[in-house]
Amino acid sequence: MNTQVIRAMRVMAPNDARLIWRDGFLLVFLMVVLPLLCLGLNALVPFLGNLVAEWVELEPYYGLILANVLVAGEPVLLGFIIGILFIEERDEGTLLALQTSPLSLRSFVAYRLLAGMILNVLLTTVGVLAFTLTSVPWLELLASAALASLAVPLVALTYAIFLKNKVQALMWLKPVQVWGGIPTLLFFVPTPWEWIGSVVGPLYYPMRLFWGAAQGQTEWWVLIPGLIIPGVMLFWLLRRFERTVYA
């Protein structure tokens, strides 16, 4: 790992922890609500299954439900939190001030995004382990969480580039969550619409990897488009972010 990124982790991690701690809602939601939600799904999902049993059998979709709530939902939330931090630092001139500091903007951004991606993998893993109605092998679980973590920088940089303040960021949380839910719909549309839709909803690929693994039918090939599509998006967003900061 680049030494600049390691230095950024050592310098900025305590400050980030204080910022998140200051917002009690974010802390509680990340560390308490999401794990409890996964535990609650163990009772809620079978209950809903009994209600709709006359029309559809819900059990085969347990893996998809968990993928929608956690695999796709977790990185969107973390991207939102990191995007808020970027907006605050941009408005306070912190990002611009990095020009005169030993820590470069690229190293700082790399640290922030990498930390969010790692945290996403950890929280997703904990949430999946709390959901006992379906099981996924460790390798597929970690691969799905890591692939989904690419959505963290996509959401964070989109917020930092296109939104002007925290009020706008909060207003756009729900539309971004809807974007994170697009992949669920793609499982029920005919080919080639699922592939076309995956271009704007790249979380489809980690969800497909996860659900397939839950059914004992792992599709490792989805790693290729699952890396390429968000990778291209991320490259463009990083270039645009730098121009935005220095504009």
LINPENOR-V780947 format. One record per residue. N is the residue number from 1. RES is the residue in three letters. PHI is phi in whole degrees, 0 to 359 (none if undefined). PSI is psi in radians with two decimals (999 if undefined). Layout:
BEGIN
N RES PHI PSI
N RES PHI PSI
END
This chain:
BEGIN
1 MET none 2.45
2 ASN 304 2.37
3 THR 296 -0.53
4 GLN 296 -0.70
5 VAL 293 -0.71
6 ILE 297 -0.73
7 ARG 297 -0.71
8 ALA 298 -0.71
9 MET 299 -0.76
10 ARG 292 -0.63
11 VAL 277 -0.76
12 MET 266 -0.40
13 ALA 303 -0.80
14 PRO 299 -0.66
15 ASN 294 -0.73
16 ASP 298 -0.71
17 ALA 298 -0.69
18 ARG 293 -0.68
19 LEU 295 -0.75
20 ILE 289 -0.66
21 TRP 297 -0.63
22 ARG 299 -0.62
23 ASP 265 1.60
24 GLY 303 -0.59
25 PHE 299 -0.82
26 LEU 298 -0.75
27 LEU 297 -0.84
28 VAL 297 -0.74
29 PHE 296 -0.75
30 LEU 293 -0.82
31 MET 265 -0.33
32 VAL 239 -0.96
33 VAL 297 -0.81
34 LEU 297 -0.83
35 PRO 299 -0.69
36 LEU 294 -0.61
37 LEU 299 -0.75
38 CYS 295 -0.67
39 LEU 295 -0.72
40 GLY 295 -0.54
41 LEU 297 -0.45
42 ASN 300 -0.52
43 ALA 262 -0.64
44 LEU 290 -0.76
45 VAL 297 -0.85
46 PRO 299 -0.61
47 PHE 298 -0.81
48 LEU 295 -0.62
49 GLY 300 -0.69
50 ASN 293 -0.62
51 LEU 293 -0.63
52 VAL 256 0.18
53 ALA 300 -0.46
54 GLU 292 -0.44
55 TRP 249 -0.58
56 VAL 208 2.52
57 GLU 270 2.05
58 LEU 276 -0.41
59 GLU 304 -0.70
60 PRO 296 -0.26
61 TYR 258 0.15
62 TYR 303 -0.75
63 GLY 296 -0.67
64 LEU 292 -0.68
65 ILE 299 -0.80
66 LEU 294 -0.67
67 ALA 298 -0.68
68 ASN 292 -0.78
69 VAL 289 -0.73
70 LEU 250 -0.97
71 VAL 299 -0.71
72 ALA 269 -0.58
73 GLY 284 -0.66
74 GLU 298 -0.87
75 PRO 294 -0.52
76 VAL 295 -0.76
77 LEU 295 -0.79
78 LEU 295 -0.67
79 GLY 298 -0.67
80 PHE 298 -0.81
81 ILE 298 -0.80
82 ILE 293 -0.65
83 GLY 299 -0.70
84 ILE 299 -0.76
85 LEU 298 -0.74
86 PHE 298 -0.74
87 ILE 298 -0.79
88 GLU 300 -0.79
89 GLU 289 -0.56
90 ARG 293 -0.79
91 ASP 293 -0.55
92 GLU 276 -0.08
93 GLY 82 0.16
94 THR 295 -0.75
95 LEU 295 -0.72
96 LEU 293 -0.60
97 ALA 293 -0.31
98 LEU 296 -0.32
99 GLN 299 -0.52
100 THR 256 0.17
101 SER 250 2.82
102 PRO 295 -0.35
103 LEU 268 2.10
104 SER 283 2.76
105 LEU 299 -0.73
106 ARG 298 -0.71
107 SER 293 -0.71
108 PHE 296 -0.81
109 VAL 296 -0.71
110 ALA 299 -0.76
111 TYR 299 -0.86
112 ARG 298 -0.77
113 LEU 288 -0.69
114 LEU 294 -0.69
115 ALA 298 -0.73
116 GLY 296 -0.68
117 MET 292 -0.72
118 ILE 294 -0.76
119 LEU 297 -0.64
120 ASN 299 -0.77
121 VAL 298 -0.75
122 LEU 295 -0.84
123 LEU 291 -0.65
124 THR 296 -0.74
125 THR 298 -0.77
126 VAL 298 -0.76
127 GLY 296 -0.74
128 VAL 296 -0.70
129 LEU 295 -0.49
130 ALA 283 -0.34
131 PHE 268 1.95
132 THR 261 0.01
133 LEU 279 -0.29
134 THR 215 2.72
135 SER 230 2.57
136 VAL 228 2.33
137 PRO 304 2.62
138 TRP 304 -0.77
139 LEU 297 -0.80
140 GLU 293 -0.64
141 LEU 298 -0.87
142 LEU 294 -0.65
143 ALA 294 -0.72
144 SER 296 -0.79
145 ALA 295 -0.72
146 ALA 294 -0.72
147 LEU 294 -0.72
148 ALA 293 -0.47
149 SER 295 -0.28
150 LEU 295 -0.34
151 ALA 287 -0.37
152 VAL 301 -0.96
153 PRO 293 -0.51
154 LEU 298 -0.83
155 VAL 290 -0.78
156 ALA 299 -0.81
157 LEU 289 -0.61
158 THR 299 -0.76
159 TYR 299 -0.86
160 ALA 295 -0.54
161 ILE 276 -0.79
162 PHE 257 -0.25
163 LEU 255 2.48
164 LYS 271 -0.49
165 ASN 203 3.10
166 LYS 293 -0.55
167 VAL 297 -0.81
168 GLN 297 -0.66
169 ALA 298 -0.76
170 LEU 294 -0.65
171 MET 295 -0.55
172 TRP 267 0.04
173 LEU 298 -0.81
174 LYS 296 -0.81
175 PRO 302 -0.64
176 VAL 292 -0.63
177 GLN 295 -0.64
178 VAL 297 -0.73
179 TRP 301 -0.71
180 GLY 293 -0.38
181 GLY 269 -0.14
182 ILE 306 -0.75
183 PRO 304 -0.54
184 THR 298 -0.69
185 LEU 293 -0.53
186 LEU 294 -0.35
187 PHE 286 -0.19
188 PHE 241 0.26
189 VAL 248 2.68
190 PRO 285 2.72
191 THR 292 2.42
192 PRO 262 0.25
193 TRP 294 -0.51
194 GLU 295 -0.64
195 TRP 285 -0.65
196 ILE 295 -0.78
197 GLY 294 -0.47
198 SER 292 -0.30
199 VAL 294 -0.67
200 VAL 264 -0.17
201 GLY 232 1.15
202 PRO 295 -0.21
203 LEU 292 -0.13
204 TYR 303 -0.65
205 TYR 289 -0.83
206 PRO 295 -0.57
207 MET 294 -0.70
208 ARG 293 -0.70
209 LEU 298 -0.75
210 PHE 293 -0.86
211 TRP 294 -0.69
212 GLY 299 -0.72
213 ALA 294 -0.64
214 ALA 296 -0.46
215 GLN 265 0.05
216 GLY 78 0.37
217 GLN 229 1.17
218 THR 294 2.30
219 GLU 245 1.55
220 TRP 291 -0.35
221 TRP 297 -0.40
222 VAL 293 -0.24
223 LEU 298 -0.54
224 ILE 293 -1.05
225 PRO 293 -0.48
226 GLY 293 -0.38
227 LEU 266 -0.68
228 ILE 291 -0.86
229 ILE 297 -0.96
230 PRO 293 -0.48
231 GLY 297 -0.75
232 VAL 296 -0.77
233 MET 301 -0.77
234 LEU 295 -0.72
235 PHE 301 -0.80
236 TRP 294 -0.74
237 LEU 295 -0.66
238 LEU 296 -0.74
239 ARG 297 -0.75
240 ARG 293 -0.64
241 PHE 297 -0.75
242 GLU 299 -0.75
243 ARG 295 -0.61
244 THR 294 -0.75
245 VAL 295 -0.74
246 TYR 269 0.07
247 ALA 290 999
END
